[in-house]
Amino acid sequence: MSETGRTRRRRRTREETEADLLAAARRLLKRDGVLAGVNLREIAAEAGVNHGQIYQYFGSRQSLLRAAAADLVERQSVDREGHWELPFAERRQAMFRHRLDEPELVGLEALLALDGDEGFSAFPRFAQTCQSLDRDRGEGALPEGSDAVAAHVMTAAAQMGYVVFREAYARDTGIPLEELDERAARAFARMVAGLAAPSSEGESAE
């Protein structure tokens, strides 16, 4: 390595090093797929940092992946101003489209869940979610007395599951991926509309 390269490496701040490690982890996951696993030495080499710095800054493989997922969420949140003010059905449909656009994040979250990482949160902004769900019921965007949290959980599961399996679904059905995405989005919208519709007369709310 040249003297210039050594100098550049010495001057890299912790913030820059952490950002480089997160970016390297995302690149390798995108290249190899989440089930191929994550080799910390390979991530360090990809980022151009010492292997020991991963443990120094993140402590473990799972912590690094959690940080990579959180970094992606933070980068994307600026593009979703006003999201929490949307009614339930519109909010869930918007999230379905968002997850279709961000399969990398879904893959990271799926890997953490499959790893059994107790530090992973599927709903990192759950308190804000509950506020929106309470408003949905108060304004009639969800039926009064409906199980809003269960509706949120099940629609999230449908979003995540589709994104994880969409390429396999496209192969098995013979439907081009882009067309399947559009058809799935329409079907998801109908599912969400059903959850948002008032309960049938005589049907007891849970």
C-alpha positions in Angstrom: 0.0 0.0 0.0 1.3 3.5 -0.8 2.2 6.1 1.9 -0.8 8.1 0.7 -3.1 5.1 1.3 -1.7 4.5 4.8 -2.2 8.1 5.6 -5.8 8.1 4.4 -6.5 5.0 6.5 -5.0 6.5 9.6 -7.1 9.7 9.2 -10.4 7.9 8.9 -12.7 8.8 11.8 -14.7 6.3 13.7 -17.9 7.6 12.1 -16.4 7.1 8.7 -15.1 3.6 9.6 -18.6 2.6 10.9 -20.2 3.9 7.8 -17.8 2.0 5.6 -18.4 -1.2 7.5 -22.2 -0.8 7.2 -21.9 -0.1 3.5 -19.6 -3.1 3.0 -22.1 -5.4 4.9 -24.9 -4.2 2.7 -22.9 -4.7 -0.5 -21.9 -8.3 0.4 -25.5 -9.2 1.5 -26.8 -7.9 -1.8 -24.1 -9.8 -3.7 -24.3 -13.1 -1.9 -27.8 -13.2 -0.5 -28.8 -13.3 3.2 -28.7 -17.0 3.6 -25.1 -17.2 2.4 -24.1 -15.7 5.8 -21.9 -12.8 6.6 -18.2 -13.3 7.1 -16.9 -10.5 9.3 -13.3 -10.8 7.9 -14.7 -10.4 4.4 -16.7 -7.3 5.5 -13.6 -5.8 7.1 -11.6 -6.5 3.9 -14.4 -5.0 1.7 -14.4 -1.9 3.9 -10.6 -1.7 4.0 -10.5 -1.7 7.8 -8.9 -4.0 10.5 -11.0 -7.0 11.4 -10.8 -6.2 15.1 -12.5 -2.8 14.5 -15.8 -4.6 13.8 -15.8 -6.0 17.3 -14.5 -2.7 18.7 -17.3 -0.7 17.2 -20.2 -3.1 17.0 -19.4 -6.0 19.3 -20.8 -8.8 17.3 -22.1 -9.9 13.8 -25.7 -9.4 14.9 -25.0 -5.9 16.2 -23.4 -5.0 12.9 -26.4 -6.2 11.0 -28.8 -4.4 13.3 -26.9 -1.2 12.7 -26.9 -1.8 9.0 -30.7 -2.2 9.1 -31.2 0.8 11.3 -29.0 2.9 9.0 -31.1 1.9 6.0 -34.3 2.8 7.9 -32.9 6.2 8.9 -31.8 7.0 5.4 -35.2 6.2 4.0 -37.3 7.9 6.6 -36.6 11.4 5.2 -38.5 10.3 2.0 -41.7 9.5 3.9 -42.7 12.7 5.5 -46.4 12.7 6.4 -46.5 8.9 6.4 -47.9 8.6 10.0 -50.7 11.0 9.2 -52.1 8.8 6.4 -55.2 6.7 7.2 -54.6 3.0 7.9 -55.3 1.6 4.5 -53.2 4.2 2.7 -50.4 3.8 5.2 -50.2 0.0 4.8 -50.3 0.2 1.0 -47.6 2.8 1.0 -45.5 0.5 3.2 -46.1 -2.4 0.8 -44.7 -0.3 -2.1 -41.8 0.9 0.1 -40.8 -2.7 1.0 -40.9 -3.7 -2.7 -38.5 -0.9 -3.4 -36.2 -1.9 -0.5 -35.6 -5.7 -0.7 -32.2 -5.2 0.8 -33.7 -3.9 4.1 -36.2 -6.7 4.2 -33.4 -9.3 3.7 -31.4 -7.8 6.5 -34.5 -7.9 8.8 -35.3 -11.5 7.8 -31.7 -12.6 8.5 -31.8 -11.0 12.0 -35.1 -12.7 12.7 -33.9 -16.1 11.5 -30.8 -15.7 13.6 -33.0 -15.3 16.7 -31.4 -12.0 17.5 -33.1 -10.8 20.6 -31.9 -7.3 20.0 -33.7 -7.0 16.7 -36.9 -5.0 16.6 -39.4 -5.6 13.8 -41.3 -2.5 14.9 -38.7 0.1 16.0 -41.3 2.9 16.0 -44.1 0.9 17.6 -45.1 3.7 20.0 -45.7 6.0 17.0 -47.5 3.2 15.2 -49.9 2.8 18.2 -50.6 6.5 18.1 -51.6 6.3 14.5 -53.7 3.1 15.1 -55.6 4.9 17.9 -56.2 7.8 15.6 -57.4 5.4 12.9 -60.0 4.0 15.2 -61.0 7.4 16.4 -61.5 8.7 12.9 -63.1 5.6 11.5 -60.2 4.5 9.3 -60.4 1.2 11.3 -63.6 -0.2 12.8 -64.2 0.9 16.4 -63.2 -2.0 18.7 -61.1 -3.7 16.1 -57.8 -5.3 17.0 -55.7 -2.7 15.3 -52.3 -4.1 16.5 -53.1 -7.5 15.1 -54.1 -5.8 11.8 -50.8 -4.0 11.8 -48.9 -7.2 12.5 -50.6 -9.3 9.9 -50.3 -6.7 7.2 -46.6 -6.3 8.0 -46.2 -10.1 7.8 -47.8 -10.1 4.4 -45.5 -7.4 3.2 -42.3 -9.0 4.4 -43.3 -12.5 3.3 -44.1 -11.4 -0.2 -40.8 -9.5 -0.6 -38.8 -12.4 0.7 -40.4 -14.9 -1.6 -41.5 -12.8 -4.6 -38.7 -14.1 -7.0 -39.6 -17.7 -6.1 -43.3 -16.9 -6.5 -42.6 -15.4 -10.0 -40.6 -18.5 -11.1 -43.2 -21.0 -9.8 -46.2 -19.1 -11.3 -44.5 -18.2 -14.6 -45.6 -14.6 -14.0 -43.0 -11.9 -14.8 -41.8 -10.3 -11.6 -42.9 -6.8 -12.4 -46.4 -8.0 -13.3 -46.6 -10.1 -10.2 -45.6 -7.2 -8.1 -48.5 -5.1 -9.5 -51.0 -7.9 -9.1 -49.8 -8.6 -5.5 -50.1 -4.9 -4.7 -53.7 -4.8 -5.9 -54.5 -8.0 -3.9 -52.9 -6.5 -0.8 -54.9 -3.3 -1.2 -58.1 -5.4 -1.2 -56.9 -7.3 1.9 -56.3 -4.0 3.7 -59.6 -2.5 2.6 -61.3 -5.6 4.2 -59.6 -4.9 7.5 -60.5 -1.2 7.4 -64.2 -1.9 6.5 -66.8 -1.7 9.2 -67.7 -5.1 10.8 -70.7 -6.8 9.3 -74.0 -6.4 11.2 -74.2 -8.9 14.0 -70.4 -9.6 13.9 -68.8 -9.1 17.3 -65.6 -7.1 17.5 -62.7 -8.7 19.3 
